[in-house]
Amino acid sequence: MYVPHYNLEKTHKLLLGKGYRERMRITKGYVEVLRRCGSRDEAVAAT
């Protein structure tokens, strides 16, 4: 799914409002995203 950067906040609020919080992986910035991508724990959880 692609969301333009200028619609990210609006999309985030929409998904939270529709009850998708449990299915979302919310991070506090791009560094945390990269850290999770390189984590073995995350890779195991995904399979």
C-alpha positions in Angstrom: 0.0 0.0 0.0 1.3 3.5 -0.8 0.3 6.6 1.0 1.8 10.0 0.1 3.7 11.5 3.0 1.3 14.4 3.2 -1.6 11.9 4.0 0.2 9.8 6.6 -1.2 11.5 9.7 -4.8 11.4 8.2 -4.4 7.7 7.3 -3.0 6.8 10.7 -6.0 8.4 12.4 -8.4 6.7 10.1 -6.9 3.3 10.7 -6.9 3.8 14.5 -10.5 5.0 14.4 -11.5 1.8 12.5 -10.0 -0.5 15.1 -6.8 -1.6 13.4 -4.5 -0.7 16.4 -3.9 -4.3 17.2 -2.8 -5.1 13.6 -0.6 -2.1 13.3 3.1 -1.8 14.1 3.6 1.7 15.4 7.1 3.1 15.7 8.7 6.4 16.8 10.6 7.2 13.7 12.6 5.7 10.8 15.5 4.6 12.9 13.2 2.3 14.9 11.8 0.9 11.7 15.3 0.1 10.4 16.2 -1.5 13.8 13.1 -3.7 13.6 13.9 -4.7 10.0 17.3 -6.0 11.1 16.1 -7.7 14.3 16.1 -11.5 14.3 13.2 -11.4 16.8 11.0 -9.5 14.3 12.0 -11.9 11.5 11.0 -14.9 13.6 7.7 -13.3 14.6 6.9 -12.7 11.0 7.1 -16.3 9.9 
